[in-house]
Amino acid sequence: MEHFIVPDWPAPTHIKAVTTLRSDGVSEAPFASWNLARHVDDKPVHVDRNRTLLSERLSLPDEPFWLEQVHGTRVLTVAGADASDRQADGSYTHERGRVCVVLTADCLPLLLCNRAGTEVAAVHAGWKGLADGVIEAALRCFQSPAQDLLVWLGPAIGPQVFEVGAEVREVFLHKTEQADAAFTALGGNKYLANIYELARQRLQQYGVHAVFGGQHCSFSEDALFYSYRRERVTGRMASLIWIE
């Protein structure tokens, strides 16, 4: 599908999931060109047009459930959610036609569904939210057991370039010693962190083993993705999932 990444995972055919690429929208530099975020100081008219293009290209059944992401652990259930209270880093639904969505530009987007295709969720996981338990919060929304869940890891900053301080590593090690395998020492109290591996560890600890994706690097693949760490002032990609 042009302008999108479609997850390569064994989800039921009526589960629709995509991540947008940065190309073929109307935003101008430094947001060029398919920025879908309103909070990055892009021109509102351009963001609105880009969101319209998103709905048209995907034939979305409903307006995506846009969130005000805060690097926390709150996950909202779309049905019955207060329209004025969207401060969260994930959304869940078991209703057909409800579109869960998160925005990223280096943080990790996760798309989740059960094998029956009756439950879906989208999660935004930066290192802080990941450490604090945003993935676990999303998993607790599901009625299905962990062994029946599928997870796709969308494009995030890759393990060859995600440099963090020793304090970040310590946060994860405080949760589990297993996290040490996701860090490579650089010297000077600096480490390379593998956010994909950290997410896989959390999922496996919860009993979720059907995990897919995790091959991209938003920082290095500049023609495809926005990267906050690379550009600071930049746009955001969207990762969406819904039950058709």
N, C-alpha and C positions, 0 to 999 in steps of 0.2 A: 504494500500500500504506500503510495507516494506521500512524502512528508510525514510519515509516521514510522515508528517501530512497533511491530505487532509481536507480542510475546510468543516465544516458541515453547509452549507447554501444553500438556494434555487436558486442557479445560474443555468442558462441554461446548458444543458449537453455539449454543445460545448465550454463552458468556462472551461479551465483547470487551476487549481491553487493548489500549494503545498508549504509547508515549509520543508526544509531538517532537518534531525536530525544530530547529530554530529558523529554518528557511521558508520562503514563500508567503510571508505576511506583508503587512503594510507599515510596520514600525521603521523608524529611521535610526541611524547610528546614535548612540551606542546600543540601541535595543534591536537593531536589525536582525531578523525582520518579523518573526512571528511570536512576539512577546505576548503572553497571556496574563501577565500580572498587572494589577492596578496600583500596587504599592511601591513601584520602583521609579516613579516620576516620569514614566512614559506619557505621551499625550493621551488623555482619556479617549479621544475619538479613535485613535489608532488601536488601543486595547479593545474597545468595543467592536471595532471592525474585525479584529483578529478573532475575537470570541464568536462573532457571527460566522466567520469562515470555518471555525472549528465545528460549530453545530451543523453547518451545511455539508461539509465534507464527510462528516461521520453520520449524518442523518440522525442526530441525537434525539431520543424520545422525550427529553425534558432538559431544562436548564441545568447544567452541572451544579453540584452542591459545593460552591466555592467556599473556602475556609479562610479565616484570618490566622495564619500559622504563626506559632510563637515558640517553637522548639520545646514544647511541653509533651505531656503524655495523654492529653484528653482526646478521646475518640467519640464522635457524635453518631448517634443513630439517625439516619436521614429522616425517617418517618416521624413526624411530630416534633422535630427540632424547631426551636425558636428562631425565626428568620433574623432577629436582631442579635442573636448570640451565636456567632460562628467561630469564636476563638477556640481553635482546636488544631490537632495535627493528624487527624485521621477521621474517616467516616465509614459507616457500615450500613448495609441495607439487605433486607430479604425480599424487597418489593421489586417487581418488574418495572423497568422504565425509569428507575431512579439512578442518577449518574453520580458516582463517587469520584472525586478528583483531588489531586494534590499538585502543588507547584514546586519545582526544584531547579537548582542551578549549582550542583555539586553535592547537595544532600541526597540521601538515598530515598527514592520512591519505591514502595512495595505495593504490589497488587495481589489480592488474595481472593480465593473462592473455595467452596467445597466441591467435592467430586460430583455431587448431584446437581450443581449449578443453581442452588437455591439461596445462597448467601454470598455476598461479595464485600470487599472493603478496600480502601486505598489509604496508605500511610505515608507520612513525611517523616523521615528519620535523619536528622543531623546527629553528630556524635553525642550531643547532650541528651536529646530525646531518646536516642538508642540506649545510652547508659541508664537513663532513668526509668525505662520500661514502656516506651510507646508501642513497641511491637506486642508485648504481652497484653497491653490494654486492648489492642485491636483483636487479638486472639480470644480474649475473654468475651467479646461480643458474639462470637459464633456459637450456635447451638450444636454444631457438628463436632465430633471428637477430633483431636489433633491429627490423628492418622488419616483422616479424610480431607485434610486441607492441602491446597496447592498454593504456592507462593512464587511470584516472579519478582526478581530484583531488577529494577530499571537502572538507567544510566546515572552513575554517581562518580565522584572523584576517585580515580584509581589508586591502587596500592603503591604504585611507583612514584607518586607525586604528592600524596596526602601527608604532609609534614605536620606533626603535632608536638607539643611539649610533653615533658615527663609527667606533668600533672594530669594530662588526659589519659595517658596509659595507666596511671595509678587509680583513676576513677574506675576503669574497667577491671583492673586487677582486684580491686576491693570487692567487686561483685563475684568474680570467679577467676581462679588462677589460669584457667583454660584460655583466657583472653590474651595471655602472653604470646601465643602463637600468631596473633594478628598484628604484632608490632615488630619492626626491624630497627635496631639501633643505628643512629647516624653519628652519634657522638655529640658532646656539648648539650646533653639533656634533651636531644631532639630524636624523634622517631618517625618512621613511616608507618601509617596506620592503614589496615585493610578493612574498610568499612563493610565490604561484602562479607568477609569472613566473620566479623563481629556479629553481623545480622544472622548469618547461618548458625553460629553458635547459640544465639538466643532462641532461634526457632527450634533447633535440635533439642535444647534443654527442655523446651515446652512439649516436645514430642512430634514436631513437624519436620518431616524428612524429605518431602517432595518439594524441593526448592530449585528454581530454575533462574536463568539469567545471570547477571553479574559480570558480563564480559566487556562492558564499555568503560570509557574514562571521559567524563564531561570536561575535565581540564585539558586533556591532550587532544581530543577530537574537536578542535575549534570550529571546523566547518559544519559540524552537526549539532553541537550543543552550546548552550550558554554555560558560563562558569563564573561564579562570583569571585572565587579566589584568583582566577586569571585576570578578570576585567574590573572587578568591584562594581562599577556601574554597568548593569547589563539586564537582560530580560530573564524570563523564566519559561521552562517547558512545562507542559501539563501531562500527567499520567492519569488516565481515566479507566473506569471499569463499571459495567452495568449488566443487568440481566435483561436480555431482549424479550 
